[in-house]
């Protein structure tokens, strides 16, 4: 759990999951006590197929302790490195699950890969709200805006909340650079242009990242600024142009292995965090496609 950060009329509480290096956030309006959860994590041990709710319960306990009213469960994209806990939190506290309207692109690709069947709707209907580019919504009195940021995946979004931007996987801390762009529908050139949308905001705009993989020389960090990114980001600082970024990003992506939880994560997250339907026995299974995943990345 990371310390609360005060930002004008709202606060932000970060929760770090060491297993997946993910930071989830509770963003809340101090006046109305309305809140949103961004990029929650469900605990999943792939080796044993065991699910737990430790991370989700920390978030729930905090919301209950602060006597907050949950309005939104935001997914910045279909994560490939952790499972979403949104349905579990929603069942306990309510709220609407939201993601980019481009979720249907992901569902079409991976619905086929995992042979999800005709009962799997590939229209985003598993989610409560499908965000379009520049859509606006509120957390209490806090104005929020959605920015489409494709490149890592087609369904990536950043959420501008007050003078802060929650960027998902699009950007990391400056010493780590940017997200990979070799997933299905990903594109390094498109990623660069999406990042420029974020970096067009004032230099003092806060940027909250979804992951941090710190070197041994520093602790986990989760907040930076537009100005710091423009000055120091190893992939997209101001002195690096689009062509150079694409060259570096594509070369880097060729060296990367697939995330260790990509197979369960995609199957669950494309269903808004719900598990695949139970078999006739009543048991739930995660499918492992043989050889087909390597052709996608």
C-alpha positions in Angstrom: 0.0 0.0 0.0 1.4 3.4 -1.0 0.9 6.6 0.8 -2.1 8.8 -0.1 -1.3 11.7 -2.3 -3.3 15.0 -2.1 -4.2 16.6 -5.4 -6.5 19.6 -5.1 -9.9 18.4 -4.1 -9.3 14.7 -4.4 -6.9 12.1 -3.1 -5.2 9.1 -4.7 -4.3 5.9 -2.9 -2.0 3.4 -4.6 -1.8 -0.3 -3.8 1.3 -2.2 -5.1 1.1 -5.9 -5.9 4.7 -7.3 -5.8 3.8 -10.5 -7.7 2.7 -8.6 -10.8 4.4 -5.3 -10.2 1.1 -3.6 -10.6 -0.2 -0.4 -9.0 -3.9 -0.2 -8.5 -5.5 3.1 -7.5 -8.4 4.4 -5.5 -9.2 7.9 -6.6 -11.7 9.8 -4.4 -13.5 13.1 -4.1 -13.0 14.4 -0.5 -16.2 16.4 -0.7 -18.8 13.9 -2.1 -16.9 10.8 -0.9 -17.4 9.2 -4.4 -14.5 7.1 -5.7 -13.2 5.0 -8.5 -10.9 2.0 -8.6 -8.4 1.9 -11.4 -6.7 -1.4 -12.6 -7.5 -3.7 -9.7 -5.6 -7.0 -9.3 -7.0 -10.5 -8.6 -4.5 -12.9 -7.0 -3.9 -15.9 -9.2 -1.4 -18.7 -8.7 -1.0 -20.2 -12.2 0.9 -23.3 -11.0 -1.9 -24.4 -8.8 -4.9 -22.7 -10.5 -5.7 -21.0 -7.1 -7.5 -17.7 -6.9 -7.4 -15.4 -3.9 -8.7 -11.9 -3.1 -6.0 -10.4 -0.9 -5.3 -7.4 -3.1 -9.0 -6.8 -3.7 -9.8 -7.0 0.0 -7.1 -4.3 0.8 -8.9 -2.0 -1.6 -12.3 -2.9 -0.3 -11.2 -2.4 3.3 -9.8 1.0 2.5 -13.0 2.2 0.7 -15.1 1.0 3.7 -12.7 2.6 6.2 -12.9 5.9 4.4 -16.7 5.5 4.0 -16.5 6.0 0.2 -19.1 5.3 -2.4 -17.7 3.4 -5.3 -18.9 4.8 -8.7 -16.4 3.3 -11.2 -14.1 0.4 -11.8 -11.8 1.5 -14.6 -9.7 -0.8 -16.8 -7.1 1.1 -18.8 -6.9 -1.8 -21.1 -7.2 -5.6 -21.3 -4.2 -6.5 -19.1 -1.9 -9.4 -20.1 0.1 -9.5 -16.9 -2.6 -9.7 -14.2 -6.2 -10.7 -13.7 -8.8 -8.0 -12.9 -10.6 -8.1 -9.6 -13.3 -5.7 -10.8 -16.3 -8.1 -10.6 -15.3 -9.2 -7.1 -15.1 -5.6 -5.9 -18.3 -4.6 -7.8 -20.2 -7.4 -6.1 -19.1 -6.1 -2.7 -19.4 -2.4 -3.3 -21.2 -1.7 -6.5 -19.9 0.6 -9.3 -19.7 0.4 -13.1 -16.9 -1.4 -14.9 -15.6 0.7 -17.8 -13.1 0.1 -20.6 -12.4 1.4 -24.2 -15.0 0.6 -26.8 -12.2 -1.0 -28.7 -12.5 -4.0 -26.4 -14.4 -5.7 -29.2 -11.1 -5.8 -31.2 -9.5 -7.7 -28.4 -12.4 -10.0 -28.0 -12.5 -10.9 -31.7 -8.8 -11.7 -31.7 -8.6 -13.7 -28.5 -12.1 -15.2 -28.7 -10.8 -17.2 -31.6 -7.5 -18.0 -30.0 -9.1 -19.4 -26.9 -12.1 -20.9 -28.8 -14.5 -19.1 -26.5 -17.5 -20.4 -28.3 -20.6 -18.7 -29.8 -21.9 -17.8 -26.3 -19.0 -15.4 -25.8 -20.3 -12.0 -27.0 -17.6 -10.0 -28.7 -19.3 -6.6 -28.5 -18.1 -5.4 -25.1 -21.5 -6.1 -23.5 -19.7 -7.7 -20.5 -18.8 -4.2 -19.4 -21.1 -1.5 -18.0 -19.5 1.4 -19.9 -17.6 1.5 -23.2 -15.6 4.7 -23.4 -15.0 6.5 -26.7 -12.1 8.9 -27.3 -12.7 12.2 -25.4 -15.6 10.8 -23.4 -16.2 12.6 -20.1 -17.5 11.3 -16.8 -17.3 12.3 -13.2 -16.1 10.9 -9.8 -18.3 12.9 -7.6 -17.4 16.5 -8.5 -14.2 15.6 -10.2 -14.2 15.9 -14.0 -12.6 13.0 -15.9 -11.8 12.6 -19.6 -10.8 9.5 -21.6 -8.0 9.6 -24.1 -7.6 6.7 -26.6 -3.9 5.6 -26.4 -3.6 2.7 -28.8 -0.2 1.2 -29.6 0.4 -1.3 -26.7 -3.1 -2.7 -27.5 -5.9 -1.3 -29.6 -8.1 -0.8 -26.5 -5.7 1.2 -24.4 -6.9 4.4 -22.7 -5.5 7.1 -20.4 -7.8 8.8 -17.9 -7.3 12.5 -17.2 -8.6 13.1 -13.7 -8.2 16.6 -12.4 -4.6 17.5 -13.2 -3.5 13.9 -13.2 -3.3 11.2 -15.9 -3.6 7.5 -15.3 -1.7 6.1 -18.3 -2.1 2.3 -17.8 0.8 0.5 -19.5 1.4 3.2 -22.2 4.3 4.9 -20.2 6.5 3.6 -17.3 8.7 5.6 -15.0 11.3 7.6 -17.1 14.2 5.1 -16.5 12.0 2.2 -17.9 10.5 3.9 -20.9 7.4 2.7 -22.6 5.1 -0.3 -23.0 5.8 -3.0 -25.6 4.0 -2.7 -28.9 4.1 -6.3 -30.3 0.8 -7.7 -29.0 -1.9 -8.3 -31.5 -3.1 -4.9 -32.8 -0.1 -3.2 -31.2 2.0 -0.8 -33.2 5.1 1.1 -32.2 4.4 4.1 -34.4 0.9 4.4 -33.0 2.2 4.1 -29.5 4.6 7.0 -30.0 1.7 9.2 -31.2 -0.4 8.1 -28.3 2.3 9.1 -25.9 2.6 12.5 -27.5 -1.1 13.1 -26.6 -0.2 12.6 -23.0 3.0 14.7 -23.2 1.0 17.6 -24.7 -0.4 18.3 -21.3 1.3 20.9 -19.0 4.6 19.9 -17.6 3.3 19.8 -14.0 0.6 17.3 -14.9 1.0 14.2 -12.7 1.3 10.9 -14.5 0.4 7.7 -12.6 1.7 4.5 -14.0 0.2 1.0 -13.8 3.5 -0.9 -13.4 7.0 -0.4 -12.1 9.9 -2.8 -12.4 12.6 -0.8 -10.6 16.3 -1.5 -10.8 18.0 -2.4 -7.5 19.2 1.2 -7.2 15.7 2.5 -6.4 12.4 1.6 -4.7 9.1 1.2 -6.4 7.7 4.5 -7.8 4.4 5.2 -9.3 4.1 8.9 -10.0 6.0 11.2 -12.3 5.2 14.3 -14.4 4.8 15.2 -18.0 7.8 17.5 -17.7 10.0 14.7 -16.2 8.9 12.3 -18.9 9.8 14.8 -21.6 13.2 15.4 -20.1 14.2 11.9 -18.9 12.2 9.1 -20.5 14.7 6.8 -22.1 12.3 6.1 -25.1 10.3 9.3 -25.6 12.1 12.2 -24.2 11.9 15.4 -26.3 15.1 14.7 -28.2 13.9 11.3 -29.5 11.8 11.4 -32.7 9.2 9.0 -34.0 11.4 7.0 -36.3 14.1 6.5 -33.6 11.4 5.5 -31.1 10.0 2.9 -33.5 13.4 1.5 -34.2 14.3 1.1 -30.5 10.8 -0.1 -29.5 10.6 -2.8 -32.2 14.2 -4.0 -31.5 13.4 -4.2 -27.8 10.2 -6.1 -28.3 11.9 -8.8 -30.2 13.9 -9.7 -27.1 10.9 -9.9 -24.7 9.2 -13.1 -23.6 5.4 -13.2 -23.2 4.1 -12.2 -19.7 3.8 -15.3 -17.5 0.1 -14.7 -16.8 -0.9 -13.7 -20.4 -3.0 -16.9 -20.9 -5.2 -16.7 -17.9 -5.2 -12.9 -17.9 -6.6 -12.4 -21.4 -9.3 -15.1 -21.0 -10.5 -13.4 -17.8 -10.0 -9.7 -18.6 -11.7 -9.9 -22.0 -14.8 -11.0 -20.0 -14.6 -7.9 -17.8 -12.7 -9.9 -15.1 -15.2 -12.8 -15.0 -14.0 -16.4 -15.2 -14.9 -18.5 -18.3 -18.2 -20.3 -17.9 -18.2 -23.5 -15.9 -18.1 -26.9 -17.7 -20.9 -29.5 -17.2 -19.1 -30.7 -14.1 -19.4 -27.3 -12.5 -15.7 -26.7 -12.6 -14.0 -23.7 -14.3 -11.1 -24.1 -16.6 -8.5 -21.9 -18.2 -7.6 -23.0 -21.7 -4.0 -23.3 -22.8 -3.8 -23.1 -26.6 -0.9 -25.1 -28.0 1.5 -23.2 -30.3 -1.1 -20.6 -31.4 -0.1 -17.9 -28.9 3.4 -17.7 -30.3 2.0 -16.7 -33.7 0.2 -13.7 -32.2 3.3 -12.1 -30.6 
